């Protein structure tokens, strides 16, 4: 279903648009995702709506069959990309797992501002974006995923999230559709 409406108290949540993540090879060029994320952030700021910039600095400690990246990440791995033009009023959330709600103050930050809906974009579709969408849905937020502003390193994971998972958790739309609904 295409996005139908945005609540008056909607926040933009951009997932992991940071130097170490945007450098990864992705299904859709990360430059496009960053550009669309920056356009969304500018539109939300112009309307006085919250912008949340999420970055990841670690990983959950549990065992898994898929190996984690080994070695020390570059020193600037967690730095938000400058194209987002971070402003003083932006909320920055630092996470240690895929999802932006787990073990962070994101829910508290949103509730203090009366937020009832979040618009999600970023990298990676099947990890940080999907985990955050699931948690937001479970926390009772209306969720919109900007499908042309998300990407993944795995084409099949990206496709399944966009085509099968997000429609069960959220409305979906493009960057232009979301900006148009902002009015």
N, C-alpha and C positions, 0 to 999 in steps of 0.2 A: 504494500500500500504506500502510496506517495504521501509525504508529510502533509497534514491538513491544517495544522494550526500550531502556533507557539504561544505558551502561556506568557502572561505579562512579566512573570518572574522566572525567565529562562536564563540559564548560564551556559556558556560555551566551555567545554572541557577538551583540551587538546592533549593527546596522549603521546609522550615520548618523542616529541619533535626536538631532539637533542643531537649533538654532533656525532656521538657514537652509534646512534640508531639510524639516523638518516644516511650514514655512510654505507650501510648494508645494501647488498643487491636486493631489489624488491620488484614485485610484479609490475607495478606502475612506478614511474620515476619518482623518487622521493622529492625531487625539486618541485614537481607538480603538487604533491601533497602539502609541502611546506607553503607554497604560494597560496593554495586554497585555504590552508589554516590561517595564514596571515590576513587574507581577505576577510575571513569570518571574524577573526579577532578585531580587526579594525571596525567592522560593522557593529559588533556587539558593544565595543567601547564607545562608538559614536552615539549609541542609544542608552548609555549608562548601565548596561547589563554586565554582570560579572564574567570575567575571563579567567579560567583556571588553566595554568600551565603545569602539566605533570611531567616529572622526569623520574627515571628509574636509576638506582645506584647499587642494586644488589639483586639477589635471587633467593627464592624460597629454598630452605636447606634440605628439603626432602629428596629421597632417591627417585630417579626416573630412568627409563630405558634410553631415552634420547640424551646424549651427552651434552652437558653445558659447555659453553665456550671456555676454553682454558687459557691460562695466562693472565697477565695484568692488563686491564683496559688502559687505553691512552689517558693521559692526565686530564684532557678536556672531554672525556666520554660523556659526562652528565651535563655539560653546558648546553643550555637551550640555544637553538640556532638564532642568530641575530635578526633574521628576516621576520621573526615574530614581533619584533619591536616591543619587547616587554616594557610595561608601564608600571609606575609605582602602585597603582590600585589593583593590579593583577594578583591573583592568588597563586602561589607556587606550592605545589604538593610534591614532596619527595617520597617515593615508594621503594619498597624492597622486594615486592612481589609483582606479578603481572597486573593485578587490579588496583585501581587508584583508591578504592575504599578501604581495603584491608590494612589495618594497623596504621592508618593516617587520620588526619582530622578533616578530611574532605566533607563527610556528611555534616559535621558540626559547622564548618565554614558555609556550606550551602544553606543549611537550616537557619542560621543566624541572619542570613540575607533574605529569607522567605522564598527561596528557590523551590519551585515545584516541577521544573522540567530541566533536563540537560540535553544539549546538543553535543554529540561526540564526533571527533575526527582524530586521525593520527596513525601511528605505526606501533604495533602490528595488528592487523585486522583480527586474527585468530588468537591473539594473546592479550595484550593490554587493552585494546578496544573492546573485544568481546567480554573479557572478564569484568571490565568496568560497566559495560552495558548490563550484564547479568546482575551485578550487585546493585546498580541504580534501580533497576526494575524491582528487585527484591526489597529495596528500601522505600518503594512506593513513588518514585519519581516517574514522570512521563519521560520517555527517552526518544530521541531522534538521532539516527546515525546518518552522517553525511557520506554517502556511498562513493562519491568521486573524490573524497578527501581522506580515504583510508587505503592502506596497502599492506602487503605482507611479503615475507620472503618466499612463501610457498603458494603457488597459484591455486592449488586445490583447497587448501585451508581458507584462503581468501574467498574463493567462490562459494564454498559451503557456508561460511559465516554470512556473507552478503545475501545469498539466495535462500538459505534455510534457517539460520539461527536468528538473525536480526529481525525478520518479519514476525517472529514469535515474541520478541522482547520490546519492539520499538516500531516507530514509523521510520521510513527512510526517505531520503531526498538528496538532491544535489546541492552544491554550494549556492548556485544561483537561486534555487527554489527556497532555500532557508533564508538567504538575504532578502528575497522578495517578501517573504512572510514577516520579516522584522519590520517592514513598512518604512 
